[in-house]
Each structure stands twice: as structure tokens, then as C-alpha cells.
Amino acid sequence: MIKKISREDFLKAEAKMENILATATKKGGFEFLTEKESKELDMQSQIVKKYEDENIVIPMPDTIKGLIQLKMYEKQLKQKELAKMLNTSDTQLSEILHEKRKPSVALLKSLHQVLGIDAELLLRAV
């Protein structure tokens, strides 16, 4: 069983990782790191990732606006592109994102089918 990583261990690993990344930058890339530096970077990165996975929780948005913005960010979509995908007008999507209009059932259905947003989340957010 792997021990739980303390905040202190995390901060040390993060600092070591940053130093090795700075070294890689100075040398011109990861391929110029020594084998020892590469192994150390990998080990410190694993410690940082494990700590973050166990201790840092990013909450899911709880508004329609937040859910749409998250999907736009994840899929790197502009508002105009998203409106076209959802088969709605730019104006209607803009009004929904600015919370001046409630989404229609058809739009909620599109958000679920096209973007894969969980239907239960959408219903709770309305």
C-alpha cells in the first residue's frame, strides 16, 4: 500500500519538478536531460499527480451557463460554432449564456446529445 502524500512532500516534489523543467528549458528540451534527470522528473511528477488527484477537486458547474462554458473550453469552440452545432441562433445562445433567457427543452436535448452533458445535470441546473 502506497502511503498518502503530505502537503510538505507535495511542495518538495513540485519544487524539484520545477527545477528539472527549468533545466530542460535551459538545455533546449527534454531530450537533452540526462537519464538521471529524466527519471527524477518522472518520479516527482508522479508524486505531484498523486497528491493532486487525491486532494484537489474541481467542482462541476451547477448552472447551464457554466456547463456550456466548460464544454466550449474542453472542445475549444467559439460561441458561433457551438450555436451552429446546437442548431440554434447565435443570439439565442448568447442570451442563455448571459442568463437573459431560459434554455428550451429542444436546446437542453441538444446539449445532452451533441455535447454529451449529463441530462440529470442539465435538469438540476434549470
Steps between C-alpha positions, in 0.01 A plus 500: 500500500636840399513759774293814477702795375516793740475861391865544598605208277288644220663843527849347500419284197347796320811713563732221378281451194510874421880501530534209257257668259710818517810289427327344199409847374859622537634193321253540213249223570425178684719296268805679642435393859725232642347161572519577873321836450230334288438231761490762777253711300279197446508406869428855623222540242335180626510629858346833396231329292410256779467782752290712263275205413438432869469856628393740228139478391365729232124519544270445205315819400144513627352747252410461132738785424784328685435161338496655151814703566681192629415305184599797282837506675551123483412484130663837418183633343403857430146605584408527131628146431310361796177671396528336158569157657197540727283616211414826673568866427802688628262745665307232688820336625639838604184580696522163678868553583420847636209350697244719323309201364420153628601213272225320313444128539630457144823679590543293817454188289765626254741577786461142615521336158760722330727593791443197718395701804328272748121548480464486878750786538309704243169443676645592839649819353174627348 
